[in-house]
Amino acid sequence: RNDIDIEMPPAGAEGDQSPFMKDYFENVEQVKRNMEQIKKNVKQIETKHGSVLSAVSTVSSNKRQEELEDLMDQTSTLINAVKEKLKDMDKEGKEQAKKAGRGGEAETRIRANMHQTLTKKFVSYVKEYQEMQTKYKAKYRERVGRQLKVVKPDATDDDIDKIMEEGGEQSVFSQQILQGRSTQAARNALADIQDKHKDILRLEQSIVELHQLFVDMSVLVESQGEMLDQIEYSVQQAHAMVEKGVVQLEKAKESQKKSRKRMCTIMVCLIIVLVIVMGIVFGSLMSAKII
């Protein structure tokens, strides 16, 4: 199920869209599909981490590890594709907003809202992935600690840190351990430690990359928020101007009504005066005839 909730234009409304908006909506759909695949991959990666840790043989562990690394590579490719697409959409959207000016504020707001929603969801997926990788890094380290105790039962946390730092089959610390315990079990345990050391290094690299991506995209979210604030301010200013115009229009109408009322009053007064004058003149004429 697609849980990226973004309001798209209703069916049949394509004819009302500009060519730029049609392309933009296509990009939105592409990003949504990639993000859904990232979400699925992250769940599969978590499952495969568990299967690698539970593998009882080196052959089984190596096979599962290869599958895990392939899936992590696919996920990294998808993540980078989404990151670049979101950056391109942000850049193109801002350029289009400058060209459109005030007349394109409605479309600009739609694009900014969509982009911010997509970016926030993407950041949440990246954070979820990073947290999962960090959790399994700790689990791999725990396994290294258990295997080290097979070789060196009195191993301390410092010993675990030391072998984690050195790693490799030719590490000085590893050779020191095997000098006193060269049994097959000890050698197998040390080989497993060295394999898991490589896995942990890969996890650390993934965690660092995801953290940097999280920071970059968080900056992009903040930038989109500022853009939306600017659009909202412009809309509020335009709304205030419209309201002011309505008030002035109402005043003009009221003034016009008062003017008409005054004209009517003046006309009535003129008619009354005219009637009186005519009455006087008519009375004078009648009096003159009688005389």
C-alpha positions, -999 to +999 in steps of 0.1 A: +000+000+000+013+035-009+014+055+023+029+087+008-002+109+010+001+136-016-029+152-032-027+148-069-050+166-095-083+149-101-088+128-132-097+148-162-080+179-149-049+175-171-062+200-196-061+227-170-025+221-162+005+239-177+031+217-195+055+224-166+030+211-140+023+180-161+061+172-160+062+180-123+034+156-115+052+129-135+083+135-114+063+133-082+050+099-092+084+086-101+098+098-067+069+081-049+076+048-067+112+049-058+105+058-022+081+029-018+108+006-032+133+020-007+108+013+021+104-023+010+141-028+006+148-015+041+124-041+055+142-068+035+176-056+046+166-058+082+154-094+076+186-103+058+207-088+087+190-112+110+196-142+087+233-133+084+237-131+122+218-164+126+238-183+100+255-214+115+280-221+087+305-198+069+292-208+035+256-199+045+267-167+061+288-156+031+259-163+007+235-143+028+260-116+032+264-113-006+226-110-010+225-084+018+252-063+001+235-065-033+203-052-017+221-025+001+237-014-031+203-013-049+189+007-020+218+032-021+213+037-058+176+044-053+183+067-024+208+088-044+183+089-074+156+102-051+179+127-036+191+141-069+155+142-083+142+161-053+171+186-057+164+190-094+126+195-087+134+221-061+157+240-084+133+238-114+103+248-092+121+279-079+131+290-114+096+285-127+082+305-098+105+335-107+093+333-143+056+330-134+057+358-109+025+366-089+003+351-115+017+317-108+015+317-070-012+290-069+009+265-089+040+275-069+023+267-037+011+234-050+046+224-061+062+236-028+037+217-007+042+185-027+080+188-027+080+194+011+058+164+017+079+142-004+112+154+011+099+150+047+088+115+039+121+107+023+140+121+053+119+098+076+128+068+054+165+076+055+164+081+093+146+048+097+172+031+075+201+047+094+186+037+128+182+001+116+218+000+103+230+014+137+211-012+156+226-041+136+261-026+139+256-031+176+244-066+171+274-075+149+297-061+176+280-083+201+286-113+179+323-104+176+324-102+214+309-137+218+333-151+192+363-134+208+354-151+241+357-185+224+393-176+216+399-156+247+374-163+275+387-134+297+383-109+268+372-074+279+354-046+261+388-030+254+399-063+238+368-062+216+375-026+206+411-034+198+403-063+175+375-042+159+400-015+152+427-038+138+407-065+120+423-084+092+439-118+093+474-104+100+465-081+129+490-082+157+463-088+183+449-117+164+482-134+161+488-129+199+455-147+206+463-177+184+497-182+199+481-196+230+450-212+214+456-226+179+426-250+180+402-253+151+374-237+171+396-208+179+406-204+143+370-206+131+360-180+157+387-157+147+378-161+110+342-152+118+354-121+138+374-110+107+344-115+084+321-095+107+347-068+110+344-062+073+306-062+076+308-037+104+331-014+084+305-015+055+277-007+080+297+022+094+302+036+059+265+033+052+256+050+085+279+079+078+265+083+042+229+082+055+237+107+082+251+132+056+221+126+034+198+132+064+215+165+070+214+176+034+177+168+030+168+184+063+183+216+049+162+212+018+131+208+039+139+240+058+144+258+025+110+247+013+095+258+045+109+293+040+096+294+004+061+284+016+062+311+043+071+337+016+042+324-006+018+326+024+029+361+031+023+372-005-011+356-004-020+373+029-008+406+014-029+401-017-059+391+005-055+422+026-054+444-005-086+427-018-103+433+015-092+469+015-106+473-020-139+458-010-142+483+019-134+512-003-160+499-029-186+497-001-178+532+010-181+544-026-215+527-029-226+543+003-214+577-008-232+572-041-264+563-022-261+594-001-255+616-032-286+602-048-306+608-017-293+644-016-302+649-052-337+635-046-342+659-017-330+688-037-353+679-066-383+676-042-374+710-027-371+725-062-404+710-072-420+724-040-405+758-046-416+757-083-452+747-072-453+776-048-439+801-073-464+789-099-492+791-073-482+827-065-480+837-102-512+819-110-529+836-080-516+870-092-529+865-127-563+855-114-564+885-091-555+908-121-584+894-142-609+900-114-598+936-110 
